Amino acid sequence: MCQRLGDDQTAGCAEDQDLPSRRLLSTRVSAFLDYLKEAFPMGTPDELAAYIGG
């Protein structure tokens, strides 16, 4: 599993290993993943908790 660091850096894996190839995903799934990446840029539990009000 990849560990996200600040400024879109990752430790322990290549960036292209985070998600399957975009060619294999439907347009809706790709759009949803883009939305999640924008909404939660760091991908931390704290970001999700703040979003749901926790």
Residue pairs with C-beta under 8 A, 6 or more apart in sequence:
1 12
1 13
2 10
2 11
2 12
2 13
2 17
2 18
3 10
3 11
3 12
4 10
4 42
4 43
4 44
5 11
6 42
8 41
10 18
19 25
19 33
22 30
25 33
39 51
40 47
40 48
40 51
41 47
